[in-house]
């Protein structure tokens, strides 16, 4: 989560907003990572942009999985 907020700050986002957004996306990633394959497939179909955002987040942190 730290690397992601640092990336946002480097691109010009206010540090308070970057940290808040990083916490929120970390929570979303945690929720999605607990989904079974059926629910994950449904989310991929319904919200492909969300999956893309979560995958961008996951690539900034070494231990997170991509969907």
N, C-alpha and C positions, 0 to 999 in steps of 0.2 A: 504494500500500500504506500510505503514511503517513496519508492521510486516513481510510482504513478503520479503522486502529488508533486514531486519535484519536476517531473516532465511537464505537467500543466503549468507550474509556476514559470519554468523556463520559457514556455510559449506565451507568457504574459498574463496568466490568470492570477488574480489576487490570492495571496497565500491562504486567507481564511476560506475562500470559496474552493480552492483546490483541495484543501484538507477535508472539507465537508463533502465534496463530490467524491473524493477517494474513499471516504468511509461508506458513503451510500453505494457506490459501485462494488465495494468489497462485500457489503451485505447482500447485494443482488447476486454476486458471483457465488457466495456461500449457499444461498437458497437454490440456485440453479444446479450447483454441483451435487446437491442432495436429491435431485429428481431422478426418477427411474427413466428408463429409455423411452417409454411411451410418452410421458409428459415432456421430456426433452425434445422428442420429435415434434410434438404438437407446438411447443414454444418456438422451435426453429421455423416451423411453417407460419405461425401467427406473427412472430416478432423477429424477423431476420436481422433487422438493424440492431436490436438489443443484443443478439448473439454476437454480431460483429464487434460491438462496443465491449462486451465482456471478454472477447478474445484479444482485443487490443490491450485491455487491462492485464489479462493473464500473461501476455508477452513481456510486460514490464517487470514481472515478479517471477523469480526462478522456480518456485514450487507450485505454481498454479496451473491447473489443466485448462486446455482450450476445449471448446465445444464444437 
